[in-house]
Amino acid sequence: AVVSTQSGHYGRDSKPIKSVSFVKQFEDSSGVQKDLVVTASLDQNLCYSVVGEDFTTLYTLKGHSQTVTSCSVAPSTEQIASGSWDTYLKIWSTSLDEPCDEEIKNKRKKHSGPVLRTPILTLGGHSQVITDCCWKDNTQLFTVSYDMSVKLWDTQLMSCVNTLSINSALQCVDWSERAHLIATGSSDKFIRLFDPRGASGTIVHSTLVGHSCWVAGVKWGSSDVELVSASYDNRTLLWDIRSPKTYLSVVGTHSDKVLCVDWSAADNTVASGGADNTIHINKL
């Protein structure tokens, strides 16, 4: 059931939302547990909001100069990462108690609406749009790009510490701590698995073959051998990486491109969203 709806980002010129991630739960002044979410939009901003009967945006995260394509929350829930068409990776604080200088300035001006928050770190290195990002741990994260590279960033060193290159524009990425593998989906219809440890990280661990169009989303399950994928071929597929030349099963089909996918390990459920304006929930 729908418990809350956000029509767009704050302001008169709200644009479609490109990415969303749950951040954490918090207890409001009435003692009620509520969810905090972050959304990324074509309006070049992210919004950090409270989910209740409606969305209340606490902070507008402003710093990108083009469409924000992706957002991801660190395992500690203390930081948000975002990627954009401006080619930059930005890191933001999720703190509700420690406003930055810009926030203090806006409050002094009695700023109405969401408070402006600026990034705590900006990292550059990609030559084209960052299409997706995901955290490896609380200090390192991966990004993928149309520039045909996967980059590993270290927020403490404030730099890129490894780059993996392939011959196709990359659409999505997910990290498995259990398998110690990166899964990527690309425009050449393949899913590639990389081991980022040491020099072997430059070599593809395996390639999963089965989709007939762009792979738009990949998500690992609770085990170290299974993942699901979403594709422009209208299908969501289940894979066992020990059998890379064929998928285990078709989880679901849409009447148009499948744009995103997620896997709930708790109840073994896969959710997918498509260009047909539908969300499919499938029990494995």
N, C-alpha and C positions, 0 to 999 in steps of 0.2 A: 504494500500500500504506500502511496505517496504521502509523506509526512511534512514535506516542505518543498517549495519551488522558488527558484531564483530566476527571474526573467532576463537578467543581464547584469553587467557590472554597473556600479554606482554611477549616476550621472545621466544627462540627457542623451549622450552619444554612446550608449551601451552597445556592445558588439557581441557576436556569438562567443560562447565559451569553448575553448579548445581542449582543455585538460583540467582534471579535478583530482585531488587527493585528500583523504582524511588526515588530519594532523594529530589530534589527541582529544581527550575528554577533559573538561574542567567543571568545577562547581561554582555556580553563580552566587550572587549575594543572598539568594533565597534558599540556597542549599540544594538546588536542582542541578543534576548532572546534564551537561550539554556537550555537543560535539563541535569541534573547531575544524573547518575545512579551508583549503586553499584552492582557488580557481585561477586558470590562466586564460587569457582572452585575446581576440583579434584587436582589442583596443590598446595593445602594447603593455598592459598592466596585469598584475595579479591582485586578487582580493583575498584577504584573510578574514573569514567570517564565522559567526556563531550560527549554528543550526537550531532553530526553534520552530514556532508556528510559521515563521518566515525567516529569511536570511537577514541577519544584521551584520553588515560589514564593519569590522573594527579598524582595519588598516587597508589602505591601498598601497601595494608594493610597486613603486614606480622607479624605473631605471632603464628598462629596455626601450629601444627606439623603433622596433618593429614588432609584428605579431609574436606573442609568446606561445610557443608550440607545446611545451611540456612543463610539468612540475612534479617534484618528487620530495618526499619527507624522509629525513634521516631516521635510522632506527631509534635514536635517542629522543626523537620528536622535537629537538631543540633548534633544528635548522631546516630550511626549505631550499631546494635547488631548482633553478628554472633555465630553460633553453629557449632560444628565439631565432627568428629569421635574421636578426642583427649579428648572428654568429657567436654571441657571447654567452657564457655560463655565469649565472649570478647566484650568490648565496645570501639568504635572508634569515634573520632571527625570528623565532616563533614566540619570543618572550612577551608576556602581557604586563610585565612589571618594570622593565628597564627600557624606557623610551630613548631613542637616539636623539641627537641634537635637533634634527629636522622636526621630529615629533614635538619636542619641547617648544620649538619656535612656533609651530602651528597652533599648539594649545594656548600659547600666550596671545595669539591673534584671535582667540575664540573661534577657531576654524570649525565650521559646521560640516557635519557628515563625517565620513571615515578620515582617520588621521593618516597623513602621508608617511610612509616608511621607505627608506632608501637601503640598498644592498650593503651588506657588511664586507662583501668580497666580489670582485668582478674578474673573470678569467677569460683570456682570449687565446685562440690557437686554431680553431676551425676556420676554413675558408668559405664555407657555405652554411646554410641553415642547420642548426642543431635540431634534429627531429625528435629525439627522446633522450631521457636521462634516468639513471637509477643509482641508488647508493649501494656501495659494496660494504661499508661499515660506517662508523660515525665521522670519519675523516676523509675517506676516499669514495669516489663515485665515477661512474662511466657515463660517457655521452656518445651518441652516434649522429652522423651527419650525411647530407647529400655529397659531401666531399670524399665519400667512400672510406671513412676512417672511424675506428673506435678509439676513444681516448680515455685514459685513466688519469684522474686528477686527484691531487692531495691538497686539501684545504689548509693544512698546517704549513706545508711547504709553499703553498700558494702558486702551484705550477702543475703542468702536465708531466706525469712521470713515465708514461708509456703510450705508444701509439701503435695500433694494429691497422693494417691497410688491406682492403680487398678491391675487387674490380666492379663494384656495383654500389649505387646510392642506397644508404641504409635508412630504414624506416623506424625501427624499434629495437629495444634492448631490454634484457632482464638478466639478473645475476642469481645464481644458485650457490648458497653457502655450502650446502651439502655436497654438491657435485664439484664445486670449485670451477664452474664453467660459466662463461658468458654466452647467452643465446641472442642472436641478432636475426632480424628479418629484413629483406631487401627488395629492391625493385626488379631483380632478376628471378623472383619467385622462390628463392632458396632460403632455408634457415641454416645459419652457420653457428657452430659451437667453437669457442676459443677457450683455452686455458691461459690465463694471463700471467701465470707464475714463470718467471725466468725468461730465457730466450725462446722457449717453446711457445710463448704467447703470440709469436708472429706467425705461427702455423695453425691452420684450421684443424681443430680436433676431429670434427666430422661435419658433413653436410646432409641435411634432411631434405629429401626430394619427394614432392607430392602435390604441392600447390601449382596452379597454372597461371596465376597472376601475382601481383605485388603482395608481399606479406606485410600486413599493417600492424600486427600485434603478436607478441610472444609472452607467455607466462609459465614459469615453473610451478609444478605441483609440490606436494609435501615430500615426495621421494626424490632421490637424486637421479632418476632415470626417466621421469615422465614430464612432459610439458604440453601445453595447448597453443595453438596458433590461429590467427584470424587473417583472412586474405580477401583481396578484391575479387577472387573467384567465387564469392558468396558463401564460403564454407569456413567452419571452425573445425580444426582437426586435432586429434589426440595422438601423441607420439610416445614411443619408447625409444630413447636415443641409442639403445643397443641394436636397433633395426632401422638404420638411417634411410634405407631405400624404399620404405613403405610405411605409411602411418597405420596406427592401430585401428582407428575408427573415425567416422565423421560424427562429431559431437552434435552439430546442428547446421542448418542451412538458412540463409536469408534470401530474400527476393532481390537484393542488391548487394553492393560491396559490404563486407564486414570490416568495420573500422577499428574496433577495439575488443579486447578480451581480458577477463580476469578469472582466477581460479581460487575459490575458497577451500582451503585445505581442511577447515574445521568440519564441513559437511559434504566435501567432495562435490561441489557444485561449480559449474562454469557459467559465467555470464558473458554475453556478447552483445555488442551494439552495432547497428548497420546503417547504411545510407537509405534503407527502406523505412527509417524512423521507428524502428522497433528494437526492443531489448529482449533477448532470448535467455531464459534460465534453464539449464540442462543439468540433470543429476547423472553423474557417471556411474 
